[in-house]
Amino acid sequence: MITRADKEQEIKLITEKFGKAKGAFIVDFKGIKVEQVTRLRKSLNTADSEMKVVRNTLAKRAFKDHPAIEKAFSTSMKGTNAIVFSYGEVNATAKALADFAKDVEILQIKTGVMDGEALDDAKIKFLATLPGKDQLRAMFLGTLLGAGSALARCLNAYAEKMNGGAVATEEAPQA
């Protein structure tokens, strides 16, 4: 039996996690096997996230300190729920949840919140399709390098044309 002090400690812990998290999701995990939950937790850990199974009444009390979260999550807190806290990239957490939900169809992503804005099912699916920071950086660097290499090829072709077809890296014959 949980004592009043244990409940207060749990509420405080959930409130702190909401304070640190950049985003959060409510998932229904009813019917998922222990091995599958363990696999989900591992995939969430790589995305700098964590899943916490909470009692609905305690979670609702913890929402009181975070009005935006309370507004987004209050209607979804029915049944067996877990809260997934995203401390890093929220889209990486959404991607991990969506990928796991494809493999294990029992998992339901009920709702989410990011930057104080509620996320419905369509927004969560869109968020899961976005590339991560590292992919965006690579795409940006590729764009920057593409223009420079195109310029280098253009200058090399012009130099070859001016040297009468000789390769631009070779010395032009002295007259």
N, C-alpha and C positions, 0 to 999 in steps of 0.2 A: 504494500500500500504506500502510495506517495504521500509524504507529509507536506504541510503547508510551506515549510522552508524549502523543500525540494522543488516544489512548484514555482516558488519565487525565484529560485536559482535558475531554473529552466527558462522562465520568462526573461530573466536578465541576459542569459546566454543567447537566446534567439534575438533579442533586441540588439545586442552587440554585433551579432552576425549580420543583421540587416544594416547596421550602421557602417560596417566595413565593405559590404557587398556593392558592386556596381550594378548588379541585376539579380533577379531571383525568379524562380519558376516553381509552380505547384504541379506535382505529378501524382497520379494515382498508380500505386504499385501493387494493388491487390492481385493475387494470383501469380506473381513472379516468383520463381524459385530462388533459393539462397545463392546458388552459383551465379545466376544471372544478375542478381543485385550486386554481388561482389564484382562482377565484370563491369557493371555500370559505374560503380564507385571508382574503380581503377581508371576508366576512361574519363570520368569527371575530374579525377586528380590530375591527369595530364593536361586538362584544360583549365587548371587553377580554380577548381570549383569543388564544392562538397555537398553531399546530400545528407539531410537530417530528417529523420522520421519524428514527427511532432504530434502531440495531441492537439486537436482542433481548438479546444477551449483555451489552452495555453498560448497557442499561436495567435489567436484573436486578441488576447490580452497584450501580447507583444506588439501587435499592430498599432496600438494606441499611441505609441511614440513616433510612428511613421505614418502620417495620414494618407500619403499617396499610395503606400503599400496596402493600407487598410481598405482604401477605396477599390483597388484593383483585385484584392484577394478575398474580401469578405464573403462574396457569394460562392466562391469555389471551395470553401472549407467544409466540405461534406464528405463523409466516407473515409477511406484510408488514404492519407496524404503524406507526402514527404515534400520538404522544401529544398530546392537546389539553389545554393548560394553561389553566385559567380563573382569571384574576386579579381579575375583577369579580364580577358576579352569575353564579352557577353555572347558574341556570335559563335565563339568556339564552344561555349557551353551549350548553346542552342543546337549547334551542329552535332555535338556528342549525344545529346538527348534524341534528336531526330534520327540519327543513324541507329541508335539503340532501339528506338521505337519501330524502325523498319524491320529489324531482326526479331524483336519481341513485341508482337502486336498488342499484347495485353497492356503494356505501359501506355498511359494516356497523359499527354501534356495538357493540363487544364488551362493554365493561364501563366502569364509572366509579367514582369515589370522591369523597366530599364530607364534610368534617369527620371524616375517619378512618373513615367508614362506606362499605362497598362498595355500589355501586348496580347492580342487575340491570336487565334490559331493561324490565321493568314500571315500576320506579322512575324510570328515565331518561325514559320516555315521560310519566309523571305530572309529573315536574319540568319537562318541556318545555311542559306545558299551563298551568303557573302564570303569573300575570301578573308583570311586573317591578316594581321598586320605584316607578317613576314612575306606573305604572298603579294600584298599590295606594294611593299617596298621593292620586291623583285620586279614587279611589273613596271613600277616607276623608273627604276634604274635601267631596265631594258628599253624603255621609251627614250630616256636620256642618251643612252649609248647608241641607240639606233640612229638618231639624228647625227651624232658625231661620226659614226662609221660611214653613213651615207655621204657626208661632206668629204670625208677622206677618199672615198672611192671616186667621187666626182672630181676632186682635185688631181687625183692620180690619173684619171682618164684624160683630163685637160693637159697635164704635163706630158703624157704619152703622145698626144696629138701635136703638141708644140715641138716635141723632139723628133718628129717624123716617124712615129711608131716605135721608137725605142722605149724600153721600160724606164719609168721615172726614177727608179732607185739607182740606175746606172749613171755614170758620168757621161755627159754629152761630149762628143768629140771636139777637141780644141782646133781651131783653124789657124 
